[in-house]
Amino acid sequence: MLLKNVCLIKQRKVGDNSKTPVRGSKPQGSITQLSINVLQNEHHDLKQDVVKLQADIVEKDDQILELLHSINKQQQWCRQSNIEIVGLPEAPNENPKTLMVEIAKHAGLELSFDEIEFAHRVQPFQSTPKRPKPLVIKLKDRITKDRILACGKLKVSQQRILD
């Protein structure tokens, strides 16, 4: 709107070569000053918007970090009943649940298939061709995991004493 008025005034001035201003028009200096003031106000408003958006971004980044921390904590809690066995040779058509029952039996603990939710081999982040994939076993509860680990530690310490 303002630009349209400025263009109209310029056309009237150019059309009238005399130095007399067009009736109802403002002097050139006040129009320029008005334009500058409008642009300065818009610039100020935009700067305030940018500052507000930057503050929002910082707030959202904090929320994202908090959510990532919460997700990681939940994932770790879900893994508390897992056992990872590294270095166990792979065999064709092996049954990982049966392997875990045999390992528990070797440690001196009777473990049933019902106490194992799942067992499978996983690909490590950095795979080496001659190493077998680790075996991950998820047990029904953390107490079962603790019993297996305690029996395994007891068995290892007894072997060291006998040797």
C-alpha positions as CSV (number, residue, x, y, z in Angstrom):
1,M,0.0,0.0,0.0
2,L,2.8,2.4,1.0
3,L,4.8,1.5,-2.0
4,K,1.8,2.0,-4.3
5,N,1.4,5.5,-2.8
6,V,5.1,6.3,-3.3
7,C,4.9,5.2,-6.9
8,L,1.8,7.3,-7.5
9,I,3.5,10.4,-6.0
10,K,6.6,9.8,-8.1
11,Q,4.5,9.6,-11.3
12,R,2.8,12.8,-10.4
13,K,6.1,14.5,-9.8
14,V,7.7,13.3,-13.0
15,G,4.6,14.3,-15.0
16,D,4.7,17.8,-13.5
17,N,8.1,19.3,-14.1
18,S,7.4,22.3,-11.9
19,K,8.9,22.4,-8.4
20,T,5.4,22.7,-6.8
21,P,4.4,19.6,-4.9
22,V,1.2,17.8,-5.9
23,R,-1.8,18.8,-3.8
24,G,-2.4,16.3,-0.9
25,S,1.0,14.8,-1.2
26,K,3.7,14.9,1.5
27,P,7.1,16.2,0.9
28,Q,9.6,13.6,-0.4
29,G,11.6,13.6,2.8
30,S,8.7,12.6,5.0
31,I,7.7,9.7,2.7
32,T,11.3,8.4,2.8
33,Q,11.4,8.7,6.6
34,L,8.0,6.9,6.8
35,S,9.3,4.1,4.7
36,I,12.5,3.8,6.8
37,N,10.4,3.7,10.0
38,V,8.2,1.0,8.6
39,L,11.2,-1.1,7.5
40,Q,12.9,-0.6,10.9
41,N,9.7,-1.8,12.7
42,E,9.5,-4.8,10.5
43,H,13.2,-5.5,11.0
44,H,12.8,-5.2,14.8
45,D,9.8,-7.6,14.8
46,L,11.7,-10.1,12.7
47,K,14.7,-10.0,15.1
48,Q,12.3,-10.6,18.0
49,D,10.9,-13.6,16.1
50,V,14.3,-15.0,15.4
51,V,15.3,-14.7,19.1
52,K,12.1,-16.4,20.1
53,L,12.6,-19.2,17.6
54,Q,16.2,-19.7,18.8
55,A,15.0,-20.0,22.4
56,D,12.4,-22.6,21.2
57,I,15.1,-24.6,19.4
58,V,17.2,-24.7,22.6
59,E,14.2,-25.8,24.6
60,K,13.4,-28.5,22.0
61,D,17.0,-29.7,21.9
62,D,16.9,-30.1,25.7
63,Q,13.7,-32.1,25.4
64,I,15.2,-34.3,22.8
65,L,18.2,-35.0,24.9
66,E,16.0,-35.8,27.9
67,L,13.9,-38.2,25.8
68,L,17.0,-39.9,24.4
69,H,18.3,-40.4,27.9
70,S,14.9,-41.8,29.0
71,I,14.8,-44.2,26.0
72,N,18.3,-45.4,26.7
73,K,17.5,-46.0,30.4
74,Q,14.4,-48.0,29.4
75,Q,16.4,-50.1,26.9
76,Q,19.0,-50.8,29.5
77,W,16.3,-51.8,32.0
78,C,14.8,-54.2,29.4
79,R,18.3,-55.8,28.9
80,Q,18.9,-56.4,32.6
81,S,17.8,-60.0,32.3
82,N,20.0,-60.7,29.2
83,I,23.1,-62.7,29.1
84,E,25.6,-62.3,26.2
85,I,28.1,-65.2,25.6
86,V,31.0,-64.3,23.4
87,G,33.4,-66.8,21.9
88,L,31.2,-69.8,21.8
89,P,31.8,-71.7,18.6
90,E,29.0,-71.8,16.1
91,A,27.7,-75.1,14.8
92,P,25.3,-75.7,11.9
93,N,21.7,-76.1,12.9
94,E,22.4,-75.3,16.5
95,N,19.7,-74.5,19.0
96,P,20.7,-71.5,21.1
97,K,18.2,-72.4,23.9
98,T,19.7,-75.9,24.2
99,L,23.2,-74.4,24.3
100,M,22.1,-72.1,27.2
101,V,20.6,-75.0,29.1
102,E,23.8,-77.0,28.6
103,I,26.0,-74.0,29.8
104,A,23.8,-73.6,32.9
105,K,24.1,-77.4,33.6
106,H,27.8,-77.2,33.3
107,A,27.8,-74.3,35.8
108,G,25.8,-76.5,38.2
109,L,22.4,-75.0,37.7
110,E,19.2,-76.7,36.3
111,L,17.7,-74.3,33.8
112,S,14.4,-75.1,32.0
113,F,13.4,-74.0,28.5
114,D,10.5,-72.1,30.1
115,E,12.9,-69.8,31.9
116,I,14.4,-68.7,28.5
117,E,12.3,-66.2,26.6
118,F,14.6,-66.3,23.5
119,A,18.1,-67.0,22.5
120,H,19.9,-66.2,19.2
121,R,23.1,-65.1,17.7
122,V,23.6,-61.4,16.9
123,Q,25.9,-59.7,14.5
124,P,28.4,-57.5,16.4
125,F,29.0,-53.9,15.4
126,Q,32.5,-54.6,14.2
127,S,32.4,-58.1,12.7
128,T,35.6,-60.1,12.4
129,P,35.5,-63.1,10.0
130,K,37.1,-65.7,12.2
131,R,35.2,-64.9,15.4
132,P,31.8,-66.5,16.1
133,K,28.8,-64.3,16.6
134,P,27.9,-63.6,20.2
135,L,24.9,-65.5,21.7
136,V,22.3,-63.3,23.4
137,I,19.9,-65.0,25.8
138,K,16.9,-63.2,27.3
139,L,15.7,-64.9,30.5
140,K,12.3,-64.6,32.1
141,D,13.6,-62.6,35.0
142,R,16.8,-61.0,36.4
143,I,16.9,-63.4,39.3
144,T,17.5,-66.3,36.9
145,K,20.3,-64.4,35.3
146,D,21.9,-63.7,38.7
147,R,21.6,-67.4,39.6
148,I,23.4,-68.4,36.4
149,L,26.1,-65.9,36.9
150,A,26.6,-66.8,40.6
151,C,26.9,-70.5,39.7
152,G,29.3,-69.7,36.9
153,K,31.6,-67.6,39.2
154,L,31.4,-70.3,41.9
155,K,32.4,-73.0,39.4
156,V,35.3,-70.9,38.1
157,S,36.6,-70.1,41.6
158,Q,36.3,-73.8,42.6
159,Q,38.4,-74.8,39.5
160,R,41.1,-72.3,40.4
161,I,41.3,-73.7,44.0
162,L,41.6,-77.3,42.7
163,D,44.2,-76.4,40.1
